[in-house]
Amino acid sequence: MMIEQSIITRLSAIIVDDELHGRDNLKNLIETYCPEINVLGMADSVVCAKNLVEIHQPNVVFLDINMPVLDGFDFLEEFSARNFMVVFVTAHEEFGINAVKANVEDYLLKPIDIKELKLTVKKLLLKQTEKKPDEIISKMNKLVLPASHGFEVFVFNEIIRMQAEGCYTRVFLKNGKNKLITKTMKDFEDSLPTDQFFRTHKSHLVNVKYIKEYSNVGGAYVTMIDGSKVDLSRRKTSEFIQKIKAVLNVV
């Protein structure tokens, strides 16, 4: 199977900044000097920003750090799996080290320098283009799992759940078999679609289509169609319930 890697020429984005001037200024600079970026929306708070991400599924978030109540780092903590790139936009140089630790793509200082903005956009386009083969295949609802003879390709619907075992991950399939893969849970979490897979616990990632039951008696957990019981961490409960409602179209 040959997989051709297309060149990414346009990215979708949202802008997050509590100051109206900051949002409008960055939007105007992007529209004027960076036609490769399509700004889909703007948010003045972490709560609003999270809603925009869920609605638009942007490629990149231009994120202010110093905001009231919840800041940019709080926003990043809202996502167990980050399926978008992040560029911090701030007037405070002292956040630089924390930005590196947060694994963001770039860091722009206000007032924004146009040359720096253009360089950042080029970096974003390059990173979006540099997809691993298994990430490209995942766009076709398939996942590549390494095997002793090479690799195997599975469609997402063949996977019931995944369980972390140290630096490895055990993948449980609908046919009753399971495979121990030399990848971490985070590797899978980053490449699987968030509308179908949910990390219920630091050690568990499930295919929400195959959840049979949820219980909060004696500790929260979900039961899968194969009868396995998977822990649901307390801090994930609210997000999990919202996810299930969205999947099942329940109001």
C-alpha positions in Angstrom: 0.0 0.0 0.0 1.5 3.3 -1.1 0.6 6.4 1.0 1.2 9.8 -0.6 1.8 12.7 1.7 0.1 15.9 0.4 1.4 19.3 1.1 -0.7 21.3 3.6 -1.2 24.8 2.2 -4.0 26.1 4.6 -4.7 25.7 8.3 -7.8 26.5 10.3 -7.3 28.4 13.6 -9.0 30.0 16.5 -7.7 32.9 18.6 -8.0 33.0 22.4 -7.4 36.3 24.2 -9.4 38.0 27.0 -8.7 41.4 25.4 -10.7 42.5 22.4 -7.9 44.5 21.0 -5.5 41.5 21.2 -8.0 39.3 19.4 -8.8 41.7 16.6 -5.2 42.8 16.1 -3.9 39.2 15.7 -6.9 38.4 13.4 -6.1 41.4 11.2 -2.4 40.5 11.0 -3.2 36.9 10.0 -5.7 37.9 7.4 -3.3 40.5 5.9 0.0 38.7 6.0 -0.7 35.0 6.5 -3.4 33.8 3.9 -2.4 30.2 4.8 -4.4 30.6 8.1 -8.2 30.6 8.1 -9.5 32.1 11.4 -12.7 30.2 12.3 -13.5 32.0 15.5 -12.3 34.0 18.5 -12.7 33.4 22.3 -12.3 35.7 25.3 -12.1 32.9 27.9 -11.0 29.3 28.4 -14.6 28.1 28.6 -15.5 29.7 25.3 -12.2 28.5 23.7 -12.9 24.9 24.6 -16.4 25.1 23.0 -14.8 26.6 19.8 -12.3 23.7 19.7 -15.1 21.2 20.0 -17.2 22.9 17.3 -14.5 23.7 14.7 -11.7 21.2 15.4 -9.0 23.7 14.4 -5.5 22.8 13.3 -4.0 25.5 15.5 -4.9 27.6 18.6 -3.3 31.0 19.0 -3.5 31.2 22.8 -3.0 34.1 25.2 -1.4 33.0 28.5 -2.3 35.6 31.1 -6.1 35.6 31.3 -8.3 36.1 34.4 -9.9 33.2 36.3 -8.4 30.4 34.0 -5.2 31.1 32.0 -3.7 29.5 28.9 -2.1 26.6 30.8 -5.5 25.8 32.4 -6.9 25.6 28.8 -4.3 23.1 27.8 -5.1 20.9 30.9 -8.7 20.7 29.6 -7.6 18.3 26.9 -6.3 14.8 27.7 -5.4 14.5 24.0 -4.4 17.6 22.1 -5.4 17.2 18.4 -4.3 20.8 17.5 -1.1 22.8 17.5 -0.7 25.6 20.0 1.1 29.0 19.6 1.3 31.1 22.8 0.8 34.8 22.2 1.7 36.9 25.2 3.4 40.1 26.4 5.2 38.2 29.2 8.6 36.8 28.4 8.8 35.0 31.7 6.4 32.3 30.5 8.9 31.0 28.0 10.2 28.0 30.0 6.7 26.9 30.9 5.7 27.2 27.3 8.4 24.7 26.4 7.3 22.4 29.1 3.7 22.6 27.8 5.0 21.3 24.4 3.6 24.1 22.3 4.7 24.7 18.7 5.8 28.3 19.1 5.8 31.5 21.3 5.0 35.0 20.0 5.6 38.1 22.0 3.3 41.1 21.9 3.4 43.5 20.2 3.6 40.9 17.4 6.3 41.2 14.9 5.1 40.4 11.4 8.3 38.5 10.4 8.0 36.4 13.5 4.4 35.7 12.8 5.2 34.6 9.2 8.0 32.3 10.5 5.6 30.7 13.0 3.0 30.0 10.3 5.7 28.4 8.1 6.7 26.2 11.1 3.0 25.2 11.6 2.5 24.3 7.9 5.7 22.2 8.0 4.7 20.3 11.1 1.2 19.7 9.8 2.7 18.2 6.6 5.2 16.0 8.4 2.8 13.2 9.2 3.9 9.7 10.2 2.5 6.9 8.0 0.3 5.6 10.8 -1.1 9.1 11.3 -2.0 9.4 7.7 -3.7 6.0 7.7 -5.7 7.0 10.8 -7.3 9.6 8.6 -8.8 6.7 6.7 -10.3 5.2 9.9 -7.4 2.7 10.1 -4.6 2.2 12.6 -1.2 0.6 12.0 0.0 -1.8 14.7 3.6 -3.1 14.5 4.0 -6.9 14.3 7.0 -9.3 14.4 6.7 -9.7 10.6 6.2 -6.0 9.9 2.9 -4.3 10.6 -0.9 -5.0 10.6 -3.6 -2.5 9.6 -6.8 -2.5 11.6 -10.0 -0.4 11.1 -11.0 1.5 14.2 -14.2 -0.5 14.6 -12.1 -3.6 15.3 -10.7 -2.1 18.5 -12.7 -2.3 21.7 -10.2 -0.8 24.1 -6.5 -0.3 25.0 -4.7 -0.8 28.3 -1.4 0.6 29.4 1.2 -1.9 30.6 4.3 0.1 31.5 5.8 1.5 28.3 3.6 -0.9 26.2 0.0 -0.9 25.3 -2.3 -4.0 25.1 -4.9 -3.6 22.3 -8.1 -5.6 22.8 -10.0 -6.5 19.5 -13.5 -7.5 18.7 -12.4 -11.0 17.6 -11.4 -11.7 21.2 -7.7 -11.5 20.5 -5.3 -8.9 22.1 -1.9 -7.6 21.1 0.9 -6.1 23.1 2.3 -3.2 21.2 5.6 -1.4 21.7 3.9 2.0 21.9 2.7 4.1 24.8 -0.9 5.0 25.5 0.0 8.6 24.7 1.1 7.5 21.2 -2.3 6.0 20.5 -4.2 8.8 22.1 -2.5 11.4 19.9 -3.4 9.6 16.6 -6.9 8.2 17.3 -10.0 10.3 16.7 -11.4 11.9 19.8 -15.0 11.5 18.6 -14.6 7.7 18.9 -12.0 7.0 21.5 -11.9 8.3 25.1 -9.2 8.0 27.7 -11.2 7.1 30.8 -8.2 6.7 33.1 -4.4 7.0 32.8 -4.3 3.3 32.0 -7.3 2.9 29.8 -8.5 4.1 26.4 -11.9 2.9 25.1 -13.8 2.9 21.9 -17.0 4.7 23.0 -19.1 2.7 20.4 -18.5 -0.4 22.4 -19.5 0.8 25.9 -22.3 -1.3 27.3 -22.8 0.2 30.7 -21.6 3.0 33.0 -21.8 2.7 36.8 -20.8 4.9 39.7 -21.4 2.4 42.4 -18.3 1.5 44.4 -16.2 3.7 42.2 -16.9 4.8 38.6 -16.3 2.4 35.8 -17.6 1.4 32.4 -18.4 -2.1 31.1 -17.4 -2.9 27.5 -19.2 -5.3 25.1 -16.7 -8.0 25.8 -17.5 -7.9 29.5 -14.4 -6.1 30.6 -14.7 -3.4 33.3 -12.6 -0.3 32.8 -11.9 2.3 35.5 -13.2 5.9 35.0 -11.2 8.5 36.9 -13.2 11.0 39.0 -11.9 14.0 37.1 -12.9 12.5 33.8 -16.5 11.7 34.7 -18.1 14.9 33.6 -16.2 15.0 30.3 -17.1 11.3 29.7 -20.8 11.8 30.3 -20.8 14.8 27.8 -18.9 12.7 25.3 -21.4 9.8 25.5 -24.3 12.2 25.2 -22.8 13.7 22.0 -22.1 10.3 20.5 -25.7 9.1 21.2 -27.2 12.5 20.4 -28.8 12.7 23.8 -29.7 16.2 25.1 
